[in-house]
Amino acid sequence: MNHVMPTYARVPLTLVKGEGTYVYDDQGHKYLDFVAGIAVNTLGHAHPAIVDVMCKQSATMLHCSNLYAIPQQEKLADKLAELSGLGQVFFCNSGAEANEAAIKIARKYFYDMGCSKHVVITATQSFHGRLLSTLTATGQDKVKIGFAPLPKGFKHVALNDLEALEHTIDDQTAAILLEPLQGEGGVNLADVDYLQGVRSLCDQHGILLMLDEIQTGIGRTGAMLACEHAGITPDVLTLAKGLGGGVPIGAMLASDKVAASFSAGTHGSTFGGNPLSCAVALAVLDTIEKENLLQNVRDRSVQLQAGLTSLVAQFDGLESIRGQGLLLGLLCKDEVTPVIEACRAHGLLVLSAGNHVVRFLPPLNVSHAEVAEMLVLFEASLQEVFA
């Protein structure tokens, strides 16, 4: 009997080993991994830099407590502040926790100012996590069924509709929380002029701009942070997934003026920012720089998009390519489950983003040859589905 709660629609596959961009199941079958733990395995599987730092840090200290100074945490906070232009960092263990911290700090910030602003506006089709607060912030009704009553204080408007967003802002609005590129919601890219307009609206109304870069951050779009493409800096930024390269870690970054609202005792996390997770995150950031992986993301994105565009012209069941960097989606006319299953049978792992989008999330160090191999396997899978 399986005693694991059935909260995941698992496929009939048991993975036991990973190496680079490949994984192996318990039957010895090899798969090209274009899921990467859902944008988590930044450097692929068993990268020497991660293996080395995990061994060394494990032999020294895995965990102590946030009651004490943690050198690895302080060094990582310095690095993230430098990369983001934001002043301070709160560490936790996941994206949902990072977004929960963002929602809390927005409310506390305005409480400290002596006003009642508390409502957070998010986008339809967004995904911000599965805690009660982040579930409510998520702009997809399907994930909320059965969990009423949900917390109050959230509104949703369509992505890229600046006029609708402006009309939603009122005297109770505390913050706008957006993903620069929606992953779970269908690989929907926020327009540059829209994001710049949102930044201006927040400045105009004296509210906070909070960006959820759980899936887009740490190089996934070809820049270290996706907001760099729009040339904007948020007041609050959340990270997780790729930051730890496979080790659980989340981070909520804020400007100095906002961060001042999180004083001792206002928030916390037992495991957040422990020596092991921070040491690994530092290794991930260092490797991205040393191996020039941001350029690799941009190059491989061009290659992958060109190959997928050719397939769209070849198969009537495909419609268009969307996304940025190595967070790409392929819109299909029908549900994508048969495509994903055919890919798995051909030794290729991809995933969905809603019912009609196939999502591609390879490691940032995926090679030219591996992208070429993926396109061959994907075409064979499509031939089988659309034959």
Secondary structure, 3 states (H helix, E strand, C coil): CCCCCCCCCCCCCCEEEEEECEEEECCCCEEEECCHHHHCCCCCECCHHHHHHHHHHHCCCCCCCCCCCCHHHHHHHHHHHHHHCCCEEEEECCHHHHHHHHHHHHHHHHHHCCCCCCEEEEECCCCCCCCHHHHHHCCCHHHHCCCCCCCCCEEEECCCCHHHHHHHCCCCEEEEEECCEECCCCCEECCHHHHHHHHHHHHHHCCEEEEECCCCCCCCCCCCCHHHHHCCCCCEEEECHHHHCCCCCEEEEECHHHHCCCCCCCCCCCCCCCHHHHHHHHHHHHHHHHCCHHHHHHHHHHHHHHHHHHHHHHCCCEEEEEEECCEEEEEECCCCHHHHHHHHHCCEECEECCCCEEEECCCCCCCHHHHHHHHHHHHHHHHHHHC
